[in-house]
Amino acid sequence: MKKIIIIGGVAGGASCAARLRRLDETAQITVLDRGPYVSFANCGLPYFVGGVIAEEADLLLATPELFRNRFNIEVRVHTEATSINTTSKTVETVNVLTGEKASLPYDALVLSPGASPLRPPLPGIDLPGIFTLRTVPDSVQVRDWVTQRKATSAAIIGGGFIGLEMAENLAHLGLKVTVIEMLDQLMPPMDPEMVTPIQTTLEAKGVTIALGDGVDHFEQTSDGHIAVFTKSGKSHPADLAILSIGVRPETALAKNAGLKIGERGGISVDDQMRTSDPSIWAVGDAIETTDWISGAKTVIPLAGPANRQGRVAADAICGRPTTYRGVQATAICDVFGMAIASTGASEKALKRAGVTDYEKIYLHPYNHVTYYPGAKKMHLKVIFRKSDGLILGAQGVGEVGVDRRIDVIATLIQKHGTVYDMEEAELCYSPQFGGAKDPINFAGMIASNTLRGDMSVGHWNEWENSGAFLLDARDPSEFAEGHHPAATNIQLHELRTRLAELPKDKEIWVYCAVGQRAYYAARLLDQRGFKTRVLPGGYSTWKRSV
C-alpha cells in the first residue's frame, strides 16, 4: 500500500488528494492542515465579510467527513507539519490544539503550504484592528470587529484584487473606505490606462483613492482608533485597516528539508510538479512555475492554476504521463458591477522583460448589438507580436461581457493563437448576446489590418513627439463636446472635399470616437497620397489615459 501525505489543502492539496483516489483505490492518503478547514473558498472571503455570502459554512468546499466518507482519505486538521526527513521519508507533525506529536512515513509527499500575507515590519503594524485576509478565521475576525466596534471607516492598504474587493464589501456595509496604494495606479499587474474606469467607479461610490503614497507607520489614536500615516506625512484615520499588499510563498518547510528554492522565491518544481527530491512534489501558491508567454519563472497565487497543478502531481505520482504547461495569469475582479480582467502579458511586463516585438490595439465595443436594449460598452486592449500576430495578452474592463471575451482570448493563447484566429473566430450571435461581428472579431480585424499594412497605428503617448498633424474625424457636435486640444476637426463625410486643408509634408494622425471612422479616413487619405496613422480606440482611449 503506497503511503501518500499531502501537506496543506485548499485548491492544490485538496484537488491532488481527490485525483489520487480516483487513480489509485489502494493508496493510503493523508492530508494535513494546520488550520480548522481543509478546503475552503478563499476567493469568497471578502464577500463573507460584506455579507454577500451569509454563512461561514457556505465557504467550505469539502469537510474531513466528506473526504473520509466519499474518498476514504484521512484529513487531519489543526495538524502542522514541523519538519521533513527526506532520508527516512517521514513527516514530523504536531497538533496545534493538544500539542500531540506524531511521525508519519511516506512514499510520496505533496507540499501545498500556500502563501502568507505580507506584513512588513512597519511601526505599529501589530496594533489591534489591523488585519490580513487569507483564511476563514481571518474573515470572521474582520466581520466581528466591524460588528462589535460598530465600525464606520476602513483603510485598505494595497489596491490589488483583494484590496478592491474588500473596499467594495466594506462600502456595502456602510463604511467610509480609503484605498492607499504605493504605486501610481490601482491593480498594479495591469496597464495603467485600463484601470481608469475602475478608479472612476470606486470614487463614484464614495471610496477615497490615495495613489503614489506608501504607508510609513501606524498609530493608535486617543479614542482607540487607527491612524495610517503615509510617506508624504498624510494621516488616514480609520476604525480598522486591511493589509492587502501581496503574499509570500510558504517555503520554510521545504527549505529546512533541503529542497531547491527558485530564483523568484518559490519551491522549484519541474513540469510534473516534482521538486529537487524525487519523492516530493509541490503545488499551489508556494511554488515557482513557468510563465506561458515569456518562458520566465514566476510565482502566481491563483486557484485555477493550483487546481491543475494538484491534478498533474497526482498523475505523476501514479505514473501517468503528464505535463504542466505553465501559467498565463488569467484573472478577473468585480468592483461595484464593473469587471476588470486580464490574461497573458501586460505591456508593462513586456517592457520589463525587454520585449520590443509587439504592438497593441484598443477598442471600445458594446457587449451586444446596440439596437437590442441594455447594450453596455466595454474597453479592450489586445497585445500581439508584430512579427507573426501571436497573441501575447489582453485586458478588458466593463459592466457586461468582459469575462467571455477574455476567456476566449485566454483559450486562444493556450493554443498559440494569433490575431488572425481572432478575426476568424466563429462565436455565438444573437442580439442579446453579441453581434455578427463579436468584439473578439473586431479586435482581430483591427490587429490584422496593422499587420497586413492596411493601417499604420500610433499611440497617444507617442503623438506629442511625432511632429504629426492631428485630425479629428468626428462630427462637429462630438468635437464640441470634447476633443484633443491640438486636433483639427474635419468630419469623415466632408474629408474628400477638404483635402487641401491637410498637410502633405507631415504624417496625419487620425482619431474618432473609438476608431472605426478614423480607419475609414486613413484608408481614404492613404490612397490619396497622404501618410497616416490611426490612434486605436480614438478619443475614448485618450480620455482614459490623461
N, C-alpha and C positions, 0 to 999 in steps of 0.2 A: 504494500500500500504506500503510494507516494505521499509524503507529508509536505504540504504547501502552506506557508504562512504569508499573510498579506498584512503589512503594517500601514494602517490608515484606510479609511473607507471613502465616503462621499462619491465623487464621479469616477475617478480612476480605479480605486481599490474595489469598490462595490461592483463595478461592471466587470472587472477582471475576475472576481470571485464567482459571479453568476455564469460567466462564459466558461470558466474552468469546469464547473459542474456539468454544464451541457456537453462538454467534450470528454470528461472523464468521470464516470459514475463512481469509481472506486477510490479516488483520491481522498485523503483526509485534508480538508481545507479549513483553516482557522484565520479569522480576521480579527485584528487587534485595533482598538481605537481608544485613545486616552480620554476622549470626550464622552458625553452621555448618549450620543447618537452616531450610528454607523453610516447612514445615508440620508442626507437632507438637502433641500434646495437652497443653497446659499445665495443663488441669484434672486431668490424671493425675499431675502431678509429686509431690504428697505420697505417692501410693500407690507410686511408684517408690522413693522414699526408704524407705518402710516395707516394701518387698519384696513387696507385693501384685502389682505389675507387675514381673516379674523382670528383663526385658532392656530396655536403653536403646532398642533398635531398635523395641520394641513401642510406644513413644511417637511414632514417626514416622508421620505420616499420608500423606505424599507426599514423594518424593525429587526432586531435579533431573532424574534419569534418567527417572522416571515422567512428569514434566511434558514432557520433550523427546520421549519415545517415544509417549506417548498423545495429547498435545495440541499438539505442535510449538511449545512455549513454552520460551524460553530463561530459565533461572534462574541468576543469579549470586549465590552465597553468599559470605560473607566480603567483601561489597562494600557500602560505606557511601556513601550519597548525602550529599555535603557541602554542596551548595547548589543552588538552582533559579534559573535566569534566565528569568523569565516573558516577557521581551521577545524573546529569541532562541529561547525554548522548548527549553531544554537543561537537562540534569541533570548536574552535575559529580560524579564518583564517585572513590573510592579503594579499592583492595584492601587490607584491613586486615592481610593477611599479607605481601604483597610490596611495598606502597606504590605500586603501579602506578596511574596516574590515567587517567581517560577522560572524555570529554564526549559525552553521549548525547542526540540530538534526540528530541522527542516531539510528537505531535499531540494526544494526550490523556494526562494524568498522573493517577494514583491514589495518594493518600497513605494508607498503612496502617502508621504507625510504632509503633502501640501505646501503652503507658503504662509508666512506670518506677516501681519500688517507692519509696515514701517512705523517706528515710534522713535524718532530722532531724540538725542539727549538734550532737548531744549529746557531751559529753566522753567519749572512749573508744570512740566508736561504730565506729571503724575498726580496733579490735583484732582479732587473729586469732580465728576461731571465732564471729564474728557475721555471720550470713548473711541474705540475702533469697532469695526463691524465685519466679522469674519465667520462667526458661528451663531447657532441659535441662541445660546446663553447670552452672547453679546447683544443680540437684538432684544431679548427680554429685558436686559439691564437698561437699554436706552428707552424702551417703551415704558418701563416702570418709572424711570427718572422723570420723563416728560409728564406722566400722570401724577405721580406723587408730589412733584415740585410745582405742579401747575405751570410748567414752562411756557414762556411767551416768546422766547427768542433763541436762535441757534446759530452757531458759526460752523461752517463746513470748510475744513482745510483740505484743499485739493479739488480741482474741477474736472475730474475724470468721470468714468461711468458711475461708480458707486456714489461719488460726491454729488453728482447731479440728480441721481435717483433719490438720494436722501434729502436733497434740497426740495424736490417736488413733494415727497411724502410728508416732510415736516411742515411745509407750507400748507398742505391739505389739512393738517391738524390745527392750523390757525397760527403757527409760529411765524415770527418775523425772521427771515433767513438771510444770512450773508455768506456768500461763497468767496473764499480767499484762495487765489491761485498765484503761485510764484511766477509762472510764465505769463506771457502777454496774450494768452488765449485760453479759452476753455477747451476741453477734450484734446489734450496735448498730442495724442497719437495722430490726429487728423490734421489736414492742412487748414491754416487759419481762416481763409476766405469761406470755407464750407461750414464753419461753426457760427457764423454771424446770425443766422436765423434762430439758433438755439439761445444765444445770449439775448436777442430781442424778445423771444418768448418768455424767458425767465424774468427779465426786467418788467415785462408787461404784467406778469403775475405777482409783482411786488418783491421779487428776490433781488437783493443787492449784490452786485458783482464787483469784486476788488481784484484787478489783474496786475501782474508785474510787481508783486509785493509779497515777499516771503515772510513767514512767521519768524519772529525773533524770540519771543518768550510769552509765557502765560502768567497771569497774576490772579489771585483771589481778591475780589472787592470786599469792601466793608460789610456789604449786605449778603455776602456768601455767594455771589455770582462769579463768573469768569470774565476776565478781560484778555483778549487776544491782541498782543502787540506785534506789529509788523516791522520790517526793516526800515521802513520810511518814518517810523515813530507814531503811526496811527494806532488808535485803540478801538477794538471792536468788542463791546460788552455783550455777553450772552448768558443764557441760563445753562447751556451745555455746548460742547464742541465735539465734532466728529472728525477724527483723523482719517483722511482718505487720500493718502499720498503715495499709495503703491504697496507692494508686497515684496518679501524676500524669500527665496526658496528655502525650505527647511532641510538643511543638509548636515546638521551636526551628527546625526546617527551614521550617515554614510561616510562622512569624513573620519569619524572615530574608528570605523571598520576598515579604513584604508582604501575606500573606493575613490576612483578618479572623479574630480570635480572639474567641470568645463570652464572655458575662458569667460563665460558670462555668469558664472556663479552657481549654475545648476548641476545636478548629478549628470555625469556624462553617460550617454547610452548610445547603442548602435541602432540600426534601422529595425531591429526586433525588440527594442527596449531593454536589451541586456546591458548591464553595467560592466565595469572592468573585471568583476568577479563572474565567472561563467555560471554560477548558481544563483545569481541575484539579478533581478530585473527592477526597473523603476519607471513610474508613470506619473502623469499629472503635473501640478504646478511646481514640483520640486526639480524637474528635470530640464536639461538643456537639449533642445531639438533643432531641426534644420528649417530655416525659412524657405518656403516653397518657391518664392520669387528669386531671391538673391543667392540662395545656397549657403548663406552665412548661418552661424549658430545663434540661437535666440532662446529666450525664456518667455513663454506665452501662457499666462494663467487663465485659461478658458475651459469651460466644462465640456464643450464638444470635442476638442482635441483630447482631453483627459479620458473621456469615454472610449474613444477609438484606440488610444494607447493601451488602455486596460484590456481590450479585446485582442490587440496584437500580442501583448505579453502572454495572455492565456494561450493563444495559438502556438506561440513559440515554445512555451513550457510543455505543451502536449505534442510537440514535434511536427506541427503543421508548417508548411512553407508560408511565410508571411513577411510583409514589409510595411513599415510605416513611412509614408512618403513625405512627411513634414507638415508644417502649418502655414496657413496664409492669413491668419488673424482676422477671420470674418467675424464681425461683431455688430451689435445694434443696441441702441439705447432709446428709451422713450421719455420725453420731458414735456409734461403738460400737453400730451397729444401730438407732439412734434417728434418724429422719429429721425434719428441720425445713425447712419450705418456705413460700414466700410468693409472692403475685402482687398487682400493683396497689399502692395506697397503704396505708401503715400508719396507725394512729391518730396516732402521733407526727408523721408527715409532714403529715397534715391539720391538726393543731393549729398546726404551724409556718407553714402556708400561710394560717392564719386561717379555715379552713373550719369552719363550725358546723352546717351542714345534713347531719348524718349520725347514724346510730345503729349500734350494734354488738350482736351476739349471740354467745354461746358455747355450744358443745355438746361432749359427750364420748361419741360413739358408738363402736361396735365396727366393725372393718373388714368383718366379715360376720356372719351370724346367729349368736347365741350357742349355739344347740343343736348347731351343727357344730363339731367340735373345732378348737382353735387360734385362736379369736377373740381379737383384740388391740384394746385401747382406743386411740383417738386423741383429740386435743384440737384443736378447730377454732374459729376466730374469723372471722366474716364482718362486714364493714363496708359499709354501704349508705346511700344518700341517703334521708333521711326524706320528702322531697317527692314522690318518684316510685319509690323502690325500686331505683334504679340501683345495681348492684354497684360498689363503689369499691375493694375489696381483700379479701384473705383470707390467713390464716396457719394452718398446721397442724403438729402435732407428733405423732409416733407411730412404732411399730415397722413397721407394715404398712399400706399403703393410702393414705398421705398424698399420695404423688405423684399418684395417679389423681384424687383429689378436687381438689387444687389445679390440676391440668391442666384439668379440666372447667370450673372457675370461671374460669381464665385465658382459655379459649376463649370463654366467655360474655361476659367483659369486652370482648374484641376485637369482639364483635358488639353492644355496648351492651346487654348482657343485664341483667335485673332479678332480684330475689329471687323474683318470681312465675315467672320462667323456671326457676329452680332448683326451685321447688315442683313444676313440671310436667315436669321433665326425665325422659325415659324412658331408663333406664340398664340395663346388664346385671344380671340377677339369677339367681343360682344359689347354694345355701347356702355354698359355699366361696369365693364372690367378693363377695357383698353380700347385701342384703335386698330385699324387695319395696319397702320404703321405704329408699332409699340415704341415707347421711349428707348427700349433696347435697340430697335431697328434704326431709329433716328440717330442715336449715338454712334452706331456702326457706320451709318451713311456719312455723317459729318467727318468722322475719323478717316474713313476710307477715301473720301474726297481729298483730304490733305495728302494722303499717301500717293494717290493717282495723279496729283498735280492739278486737280480741278480747282483747288482753293489753297492759297497760302494763308497761314494763320499768324497773328500777332497777339500779344497779351498785354493787358493793361499795365502791368508793372514794367513793360519794355517800351511803352509808347513815348514817354517823355524824352527819352534819349535817342529816339529814332529819327527825329527831324521830319517825320511824315506829316502829311495833311490829314486831318481827322474829319471824316464825313459821317453825318448822322442821316440815315436813310428813312427815318420815321416820318410820320405825318406831322405837320406844323403844330397841331394841337398836342401831340405827345411831347414834342420838343419843348413846347411852352411849359409843360408841367414839370420838366426836369431834364437836364442834359449835361454832358461834359462841358465845362466852360470853354474849352478850346475848339469845340466842334462847329462845323458849318452844316446847316440843315438844307438838304435837297431831297425831298421825298422821292421814293423809288419811281413812281409813275411819271415824274417830271424829269427824270435823270437824262433821258435820251435827248431832250430839247435844251438841256442846260450844261452840256459837256464843256462848253467854252469857259465855264466858271471854274473848272478844275485844272490844277497844275499838271503839266506834262513832265516837269523836271524833278519830281519827287514822288515817293510812294504815297498812295492813298490808302489809309486805314479806315475801314468801314464798319460801322455798327448799326444795329437797330434795337428793338426791344429785347429779343432773345437770340437772334442770329439768322433767321430764315431770309428776311428781306435783304440783309447785308450780303448774304451769299448770292442772291439773285443780282444784286447791284454789282458785286465783284465780277461775276461771270460776264455781265454786260460790258463793264469797263475793261476787263482783260482783253476782250475781243475787239475793243476799240483802240487798243494800243496803250492803255494805261497799265501801270504796275500796282497791284493792290494786295492788301492783306485784310482778312476778316478777323474781327475780335469775337471769338466764340462766346456765346452766352450774352453778348451785347451789353446794353445798359443795365440789365438785371445783374450781370456779373460785376460790373463796375460799382454799382451801388452797394454790393456786399463786400467789396474789397477796400472801400475808403473809410 
